[in-house]
Amino acid sequence: MEQRSIAVSIKKVSKRYLHQGREVPVLQEIDLTVPQAAFVSLVGPSGCGKSSLLHLIAGLDEPDEGEIILHGDSKSSRAGKCGYMLQQPLLLPWRTVEENVILGLDVRKTPRKEALEKARDLLKRFGLADFAENYPATLSGGMKQRVALLRTVLFQNELLLLDEPFGALDALTRQTMHLWLQDLWESISASVLLVTHDIREAIFLSDTIYVMSHRPARILQRYDVDLPRPRKIEDLSQEHVIQLEQKIFAQLMEEEKV
Ligand SMILES: Nc1ncnc2c1ncn2[C@@H]1O[C@H](COP(=O)(O)OP(=O)(O)OP(=O)(O)O)[C@@H](O)[C@H]1O
C-alpha cells in the first residue's frame, strides 16, 4: 500500500502553564498524526487543552517536552505555515468581503490587483461571488464564517487548523456549513485539524477522530470513520455511525465527570 505523507506529526508533546505561581500541566504526552490531505478532528471536555494544542502547532508557543513536525520538518519555525481560524470570524467591518479575504495577502505585500483576483476566484468557486463587495455587517453568521474560512485558505491552504469554527452557529446553519466545508476541503486537498465539541460534526467531516481526556489532556482513543466520500447528512443515520457517536459521547461524559 502507498504510504501517505504526513502533514503534522505530534510526538509525546507535553505542556504546562504557570497559574498563580505554580505550574499546571495541560497537555500530557500527546501523540497525534494528520496525514497529508486528511481531515482529522479533536474532541475533548471543556478546558482540557484542545486550543492549547493548536497554539503549539501554529508555532505561537513551544511544547515543554516532545516534538511537533510539520511536513517532515521539526527544526524550522512553524509560524506562518498553518492557516489558523478561530470561532469568531474577526472580519474588519470597514473592509468589504473581498478586502477581508485578502488580509493575509496584504500582510505578505502581494500586489492588490493580484490578491483581489485570487479572492474573487475563490469567492466565485465557493458561492460568495454576489457578496464580494458587501460589508460584513450585511452578512449572516454562516456567511461571515465562510468569508473567514476563505481568508484563511487564501493565506495558507496546505494545512488548516480550525478551532470550533461553527461553534456559534445554529444547528441548521452548521449542517449547511458542514457540506460547504466538505466541498471546499475536497477541492483544495488541504490537511485539516479541527477542534470541535460537536461529535456529529467530527464524524461527518473526519477521516479520523482523536478523543482527549480531561486536563491534563491525554489522547484516550483514536477512531477512523468508515464512511465513503463525499458524505451526505443522511449518512449520519447509519447504525454503525450512531454507535460511534454514542461511544464517543459516553467517553466524553465520563471525562466531564472527573
Ligand atoms: N497561555 C496560557 N497561559 C496560562 N494558561 C493557559 C494558557 N493557555 C491556556 N491555558 C490554560 O490551559 C487550559 C486549557 O485551555 P484550552 O483553551 O486549551 O482548552 P480547550 O480544551 O480548548 O477549552 P474549550 O473546550 O473550553 O474551548 C485552561 O485552563 C487555560 O486557562
The ligand as a Gaussian input file, in Angstrom:
#p B3LYP/6-31G(d) Opt

LIG

0 1
 N       -1.001000      30.925000      27.638000
 C       -1.576000      30.379000      28.710000
 N       -1.170000      30.679000      29.971000
 C       -1.740000      30.114000      31.035000
 N       -2.727000      29.200000      30.974000
 C       -3.167000      28.857000      29.757000
 C       -2.639000      29.423000      28.562000
 N       -3.285000      28.871000      27.502000
 C       -4.183000      28.012000      28.018000
 N       -4.124000      27.997000      29.356000
 C       -4.942000      27.167000      30.249000
 O       -4.910000      25.855000      29.737000
 C       -6.157000      25.202000      29.932000
 C       -6.664000      24.626000      28.649000
 O       -7.173000      25.680000      27.831000
 P       -7.636000      25.452000      26.334000
 O       -8.237000      26.738000      25.886000
 O       -6.512000      24.904000      25.551000
 O       -8.763000      24.334000      26.481000
 P       -9.884000      23.871000      25.449000
 O       -9.975000      22.403000      25.541000
 O       -9.611000      24.451000      24.102000
 O      -11.167000      24.567000      26.084000
 P      -12.654000      24.763000      25.478000
 O      -13.172000      23.408000      25.166000
 O      -13.412000      25.383000      26.610000
 O      -12.514000      25.655000      24.284000
 C       -7.091000      26.238000      30.556000
 O       -7.143000      26.030000      31.948000
 C       -6.408000      27.552000      30.249000
 O       -6.687000      28.523000      31.224000

